[in-house]
Amino acid sequence: MKKALCLTLALVMIFALAVSGMAYAEEDTIKIGYIGDLSQGTALWGNAGKFGAMEAIEEINAAGGVLGGKKLELVPMDGKGDSADSVNALRKLITDNGIVAEIGTNFSSCNIPMASVADELKVPIIGTAASNELVTIDEQGKLHPYSFRMCFLDAYIGTVVGTYATKDLGFTKGALFTINGDTNSEAVGQFIEDAFLANGGELVAKEQCQTGDREFRAQLAKIKRADPEVIFVVMNDYAMNATFAKQAREMDIKCMLLGHDGWDSDQLAEEAQGALDGCQFVSRIGFAMPEAREFGEKIVAKYGGTLETECLFGRDGVYWIADAIERAGSADPTAIRDALEATDVYNGLIGQLVMNAETHNPVMACEVFEFQTNDGAHVKVPVKTVEAVTD
């Protein structure tokens, strides 16, 4: 009798494990999570990413879904641009909502702690514009197996900006302006400096401000006395960048201001009101491609807001996950993770990602954009493509 009972219990356990393993494959709806700032100071990015992901879900479902007809569902959650809120949102999406993968955030400060949660709960996450190397590799140099990203690293973009300033623009005297204590600003700024110096440039001034500052005249006075040919302005806040440019021009500082992907928005062009005309920044290709701009304009027309690259990240994140599901033949999170890691090249609207399985980081081409005022409209115009460096 005892042997029969034990056999019955064993069979029940085996059946339960089998059902658990098949759960993701049998679900009619496959849930994908999205985390971004949907309500606070950077909600223009978070909501743009959410809308891009929503549109991609609609397109894929309209085309027949995945795995022979299963539908995708986006489950967005507000991480508020805060690390603790983003971590809590990820746990809730996995444990309460049963997502198989997650997209976002665009902040390294959020995705770094989220990576450990993804590893613990074994659900893959894809950071969008989270560019710090600790997003996918921990401080001991160990890979986070469930954490991926779709953007270049701080080291990559900083090196491209500093090299472009010397080799393409021919500048030899530069000034660097960063935000004190801001991880992205200081990291990218350091890589710009290293590349600029390595290519024969000289930094004649280095100044900083605090997060949220709107008064830069004291620092600009010091920069003006140093007489640089270019000022590297490494800030992600559109209002700060626009105000910096206006005050520089008011002080008769006429040299080029050169930025990174934190400048990538039509909103900055509008806020600067021509003060950035002739100035450039280096970012992902994105809206330089007609199909990407068409998608972005569709998002703006449908949901409102401004043309933000984050909508392309949201869109590409969904399509990359859908592609991984199809290649894996399963919606099991670990199978999706394995397929994401096995990606060699992914072509999306943000550009071509050449993936590295050992780091989960892509290498991608960059685009140089210039601010201009055309027929009274303040716009950013693509002027040069910088090819990806893969060696």
C-alpha positions as CSV (number, residue, x, y, z in Angstrom):
1,M,0.0,0.0,0.0
2,K,2.8,2.4,0.9
3,K,4.7,1.6,-2.3
4,A,1.5,2.3,-4.3
5,L,1.0,5.6,-2.5
6,C,4.7,6.6,-3.1
7,L,4.4,5.7,-6.8
8,T,1.2,7.7,-7.1
9,L,2.8,10.8,-5.4
10,A,5.8,10.5,-7.7
11,L,3.7,10.4,-10.8
12,V,1.7,13.4,-9.5
13,M,5.0,15.3,-9.0
14,I,6.3,14.3,-12.4
15,F,3.0,15.4,-14.0
16,A,3.1,18.7,-12.2
17,L,6.7,19.5,-13.3
18,A,5.7,18.6,-16.9
19,V,2.7,20.9,-16.8
20,S,4.8,23.7,-15.3
21,G,7.4,23.3,-18.0
22,M,4.7,23.4,-20.7
23,A,2.9,26.4,-19.2
24,Y,4.5,29.0,-21.3
25,A,4.1,27.0,-24.5
26,E,0.4,26.4,-23.8
27,E,-0.6,29.9,-22.9
28,D,-2.7,31.5,-25.7
29,T,-1.4,35.0,-24.7
30,I,2.3,35.5,-24.1
31,K,3.0,38.5,-21.8
32,I,6.0,40.8,-22.3
33,G,6.7,43.4,-19.6
34,Y,7.8,47.0,-20.1
35,I,9.3,49.3,-17.4
36,G,10.0,53.0,-17.8
37,D,9.3,56.3,-16.2
38,L,5.6,56.8,-17.1
39,S,4.8,59.6,-14.7
40,Q,7.8,61.6,-13.5
41,G,10.3,64.0,-15.0
42,T,11.5,61.8,-17.8
43,A,8.1,60.3,-18.7
44,L,8.5,61.6,-22.3
45,W,11.1,58.8,-22.8
46,G,9.3,56.1,-20.8
47,N,6.0,56.7,-22.5
48,A,7.5,56.9,-26.0
49,G,9.1,53.5,-25.4
50,K,5.8,52.1,-24.1
51,F,3.9,53.4,-27.2
52,G,6.5,52.0,-29.5
53,A,6.2,48.6,-27.8
54,M,2.4,48.7,-28.0
55,E,2.5,49.5,-31.7
56,A,4.9,46.6,-32.3
57,I,2.6,44.2,-30.4
58,E,-0.3,45.3,-32.6
59,E,1.7,44.8,-35.7
60,I,2.8,41.3,-34.7
61,N,-0.6,40.2,-33.6
62,A,-2.2,41.5,-36.8
63,A,0.3,39.5,-38.8
64,G,-0.7,36.2,-37.0
65,G,1.2,36.4,-33.7
66,V,4.0,34.0,-32.8
67,L,4.3,30.2,-32.5
68,G,1.6,29.5,-35.0
69,G,-1.0,32.0,-33.8
70,K,-0.4,32.9,-30.1
71,K,-0.9,36.5,-29.3
72,L,1.5,38.9,-27.5
73,E,0.4,41.2,-24.7
74,L,2.3,44.1,-23.3
75,V,2.2,44.7,-19.6
76,P,3.6,48.1,-18.8
77,M,4.6,49.3,-15.3
78,D,5.8,52.6,-14.0
79,G,9.4,52.4,-12.7
80,K,9.3,56.2,-12.2
81,G,13.0,56.4,-13.3
82,D,13.9,55.2,-9.8
83,S,16.0,52.1,-9.1
84,A,13.9,50.8,-6.2
85,D,10.6,51.3,-8.0
86,S,12.0,49.7,-11.2
87,V,13.2,46.6,-9.2
88,N,9.8,46.3,-7.5
89,A,8.0,46.6,-10.8
90,L,10.1,43.9,-12.3
91,R,9.4,41.5,-9.4
92,K,5.7,42.2,-9.7
93,L,5.7,41.7,-13.5
94,I,7.4,38.3,-13.1
95,T,5.7,36.9,-10.0
96,D,2.2,38.4,-10.4
97,N,1.8,38.9,-14.2
98,G,3.8,36.0,-15.5
99,I,5.8,37.8,-18.1
100,V,8.3,35.8,-20.2
101,A,10.6,38.8,-20.9
102,E,10.9,42.5,-20.2
103,I,12.0,45.6,-22.0
104,G,13.4,48.7,-20.3
105,T,14.5,50.8,-18.6
106,N,16.6,53.5,-20.4
107,F,18.5,54.2,-17.2
108,S,21.6,52.3,-16.1
109,S,20.9,53.2,-12.5
110,C,17.7,51.2,-12.7
111,N,18.9,48.3,-14.9
112,I,22.0,47.5,-12.9
113,P,19.9,46.3,-9.8
114,M,17.2,44.9,-12.1
115,A,19.9,42.5,-13.6
116,S,20.3,40.6,-10.3
117,V,16.5,40.2,-10.1
118,A,16.3,38.9,-13.6
119,D,19.1,36.4,-12.9
120,E,17.3,35.3,-9.6
121,L,13.9,34.8,-11.2
122,K,15.3,33.6,-14.6
123,V,13.4,36.0,-16.9
124,P,15.4,37.9,-19.6
125,I,15.4,41.7,-19.6
126,I,16.5,44.1,-22.3
127,G,17.8,47.5,-21.3
128,T,17.1,50.2,-23.9
129,A,19.4,53.2,-23.6
130,A,21.1,51.9,-20.4
131,S,24.7,52.3,-21.4
132,N,26.8,51.6,-18.3
133,E,28.8,48.3,-18.6
134,L,27.5,47.1,-15.2
135,V,24.1,46.6,-16.8
136,T,25.2,43.2,-18.2
137,I,28.4,42.5,-16.3
138,D,28.8,42.8,-12.6
139,E,31.7,44.4,-10.7
140,Q,33.6,41.2,-10.6
141,G,33.4,40.9,-14.4
142,K,30.8,38.1,-14.4
143,L,28.1,38.1,-17.0
144,H,24.5,38.6,-15.9
145,P,23.0,35.7,-17.9
146,Y,19.5,37.2,-18.1
147,S,20.4,40.9,-18.8
148,F,20.8,42.3,-22.3
149,R,20.8,45.7,-23.9
150,M,20.2,47.4,-27.3
151,C,22.5,50.5,-27.0
152,F,26.2,51.2,-27.2
153,L,28.2,51.6,-24.0
154,D,29.4,54.8,-22.4
155,A,33.0,53.9,-23.6
156,Y,31.9,53.4,-27.2
157,I,29.9,56.6,-27.6
158,G,32.5,58.7,-25.7
159,T,35.3,57.4,-27.9
160,V,33.3,58.0,-31.1
161,V,32.6,61.6,-30.1
162,G,36.2,62.4,-29.1
163,T,37.6,60.8,-32.2
164,Y,35.1,62.5,-34.5
165,A,35.9,65.9,-33.1
166,T,39.6,65.5,-34.0
167,K,39.7,63.3,-37.1
168,D,36.5,64.6,-38.8
169,L,36.1,68.1,-37.6
170,G,39.8,68.9,-37.1
171,F,39.5,70.4,-33.6
172,T,42.6,70.5,-31.4
173,K,41.5,72.8,-28.5
174,G,38.4,71.6,-26.5
175,A,36.5,72.2,-23.3
176,L,34.5,69.6,-21.4
177,F,31.3,70.3,-19.5
178,T,29.7,67.6,-17.4
179,I,27.3,67.1,-14.4
180,N,29.0,66.4,-11.1
181,G,28.0,63.0,-9.7
182,D,26.0,62.0,-12.8
183,T,27.2,58.5,-13.8
184,N,26.5,58.8,-17.5
185,S,27.7,62.4,-17.8
186,E,31.0,61.8,-16.1
187,A,31.7,58.4,-17.7
188,V,31.0,59.6,-21.2
189,G,32.9,62.8,-20.5
190,Q,36.0,60.8,-19.5
191,F,35.9,58.7,-22.6
192,I,35.5,61.8,-24.8
193,E,38.5,63.3,-23.0
194,D,40.6,60.2,-23.4
195,A,39.9,59.9,-27.2
196,F,40.3,63.6,-27.8
197,L,43.8,63.6,-26.1
198,A,44.8,60.3,-27.8
199,N,44.1,61.9,-31.2
200,G,46.2,65.0,-30.6
201,G,43.6,67.3,-29.0
202,E,44.1,69.4,-25.9
203,L,41.5,70.2,-23.2
204,V,41.9,73.8,-22.3
205,A,39.0,73.8,-19.8
206,K,37.0,71.4,-17.7
207,E,33.9,72.6,-15.9
208,Q,31.0,71.0,-14.1
209,C,27.5,71.8,-12.8
210,Q,25.0,70.2,-10.5
211,T,21.9,68.2,-11.6
212,G,19.0,70.6,-12.4
213,D,21.2,73.7,-12.6
214,R,19.9,76.5,-14.9
215,E,22.7,79.0,-14.4
216,F,26.0,78.4,-16.2
217,R,27.5,81.8,-16.8
218,A,30.3,81.5,-14.2
219,Q,31.6,78.3,-15.8
220,L,31.1,79.7,-19.3
221,A,33.2,82.7,-18.4
222,K,36.1,80.5,-17.6
223,I,35.6,78.5,-20.7
224,K,35.5,81.6,-22.8
225,R,38.8,82.8,-21.4
226,A,40.3,79.4,-22.5
227,D,39.1,80.0,-26.1
228,P,38.3,76.4,-27.2
229,E,37.3,75.5,-30.7
230,V,34.7,73.0,-29.4
231,I,32.8,72.5,-26.1
232,F,31.8,68.9,-25.3
233,V,28.5,69.3,-23.4
234,V,27.6,66.0,-21.8
235,M,24.2,66.4,-20.3
236,N,21.0,64.4,-20.7
237,D,18.6,67.1,-19.6
238,Y,17.0,69.0,-22.5
239,A,16.3,72.1,-20.5
240,M,19.8,72.2,-19.1
241,N,21.3,71.8,-22.6
242,A,19.1,74.4,-24.2
243,T,19.8,76.9,-21.4
244,F,23.5,76.3,-21.6
245,A,23.5,77.0,-25.3
246,K,21.4,80.1,-25.0
247,Q,23.7,81.5,-22.3
248,A,26.8,80.6,-24.3
249,R,25.5,82.6,-27.3
250,E,24.5,85.5,-25.1
251,M,28.1,85.6,-23.9
252,D,29.3,85.7,-27.5
253,I,30.8,82.2,-27.3
254,K,30.6,81.2,-30.9
255,C,32.4,77.8,-31.0
256,M,30.7,74.5,-31.7
257,L,28.9,72.7,-28.9
258,L,29.2,68.9,-29.4
259,G,27.1,66.4,-27.6
260,H,26.3,62.7,-27.3
261,D,23.1,60.6,-27.5
262,G,21.6,62.5,-24.5
263,W,20.9,65.3,-27.0
264,D,18.8,63.1,-29.3
265,S,15.4,64.8,-29.3
266,D,13.4,67.3,-31.4
267,Q,12.3,68.8,-28.1
268,L,15.9,70.0,-27.5
269,A,16.0,71.7,-30.9
270,E,12.7,73.5,-30.1
271,E,13.8,74.5,-26.5
272,A,17.1,75.9,-27.8
273,Q,15.3,78.2,-30.2
274,G,18.2,78.3,-32.7
275,A,21.0,78.6,-30.1
276,L,22.3,75.2,-31.1
277,D,22.2,75.9,-34.8
278,G,25.3,74.5,-36.4
279,C,26.1,72.3,-33.4
280,Q,26.2,68.6,-33.6
281,F,25.8,65.4,-31.6
282,V,26.5,61.7,-32.1
283,S,23.8,59.1,-31.5
284,R,22.4,55.9,-32.9
285,I,21.2,56.0,-36.5
286,G,17.5,55.7,-35.7
287,F,15.6,58.6,-37.3
288,A,18.2,59.0,-39.9
289,M,16.5,56.1,-41.6
290,P,13.2,56.9,-43.4
291,E,11.4,53.8,-42.1
292,A,12.4,54.7,-38.5
293,R,11.2,58.3,-38.9
294,E,7.9,57.1,-40.4
295,F,7.4,54.8,-37.4
296,G,8.2,57.6,-35.0
297,E,5.9,60.1,-36.7
298,K,3.2,57.4,-36.6
299,I,3.6,57.1,-32.8
300,V,3.5,60.9,-32.3
301,A,0.3,61.2,-34.5
302,K,-1.4,58.3,-32.6
303,Y,-0.3,58.9,-29.0
304,G,1.0,62.5,-28.9
305,G,4.3,63.7,-27.5
306,T,7.5,64.4,-29.4
307,L,9.7,62.3,-31.7
308,E,11.8,60.3,-29.2
309,T,14.2,57.5,-30.1
310,E,12.9,55.5,-27.1
311,C,9.8,54.6,-29.2
312,L,12.2,52.8,-31.6
313,F,13.8,50.9,-28.7
314,G,10.4,49.8,-27.4
315,R,9.4,48.7,-30.9
316,D,12.7,46.8,-31.5
317,G,12.7,45.2,-28.1
318,V,9.3,43.6,-28.8
319,Y,10.4,42.4,-32.3
320,W,13.7,41.0,-30.9
321,I,11.8,39.0,-28.3
322,A,9.3,37.8,-30.8
323,D,12.1,36.7,-33.1
324,A,13.7,34.9,-30.1
325,I,10.5,33.1,-29.3
326,E,10.1,31.9,-32.9
327,R,13.8,30.7,-33.1
328,A,13.4,29.0,-29.7
329,G,10.1,27.4,-30.7
330,S,9.0,28.2,-27.1
331,A,7.8,31.1,-24.9
332,D,9.8,29.6,-21.9
333,P,11.9,32.5,-20.4
334,T,15.1,30.5,-20.4
335,A,14.6,29.4,-24.0
336,I,14.0,33.0,-24.9
337,R,17.2,34.0,-23.0
338,D,19.2,31.4,-24.9
339,A,17.8,32.6,-28.3
340,L,18.6,36.3,-27.4
341,E,22.2,35.2,-26.5
342,A,22.5,33.3,-29.8
343,T,21.6,36.4,-31.8
344,D,24.5,37.3,-34.1
345,V,23.0,40.4,-35.8
346,Y,19.6,42.0,-35.3
347,N,18.4,44.7,-37.7
348,G,15.9,47.1,-36.2
349,L,14.8,50.7,-36.6
350,I,17.5,51.9,-34.2
351,G,20.1,50.4,-36.6
352,Q,22.0,47.2,-36.9
353,L,23.0,45.5,-33.6
354,V,26.1,43.2,-33.9
355,M,25.7,41.2,-30.7
356,N,28.5,39.8,-28.4
357,A,27.3,36.6,-26.7
358,E,30.0,37.0,-24.0
359,T,28.9,40.4,-22.9
360,H,25.3,40.8,-24.1
361,N,26.4,44.1,-25.6
362,P,25.9,45.3,-29.2
363,V,28.3,47.2,-31.4
364,M,26.4,49.5,-33.7
365,A,27.0,52.3,-36.2
366,C,26.4,55.9,-35.1
367,E,24.9,58.9,-36.8
368,V,26.1,62.5,-36.5
369,F,23.2,65.0,-36.4
370,E,23.3,68.8,-36.7
371,F,20.7,71.3,-35.4
372,Q,19.4,73.7,-37.9
373,T,16.5,76.2,-38.3
374,N,14.7,75.6,-41.6
375,D,11.7,77.7,-42.6
376,G,11.3,78.7,-39.0
377,A,11.3,75.1,-37.7
378,H,14.1,74.0,-35.3
379,V,15.2,70.5,-36.4
380,K,18.0,68.0,-36.2
381,V,19.4,66.8,-39.5
382,P,21.6,63.7,-40.1
383,V,24.9,64.6,-41.6
384,K,27.2,61.6,-41.4
385,T,27.2,57.9,-40.5
386,V,30.1,56.6,-38.4
387,E,30.4,52.8,-39.1
388,A,30.5,50.3,-36.3
389,V,33.9,49.3,-35.0
390,T,33.8,45.6,-34.3
391,D,37.5,44.8,-33.6
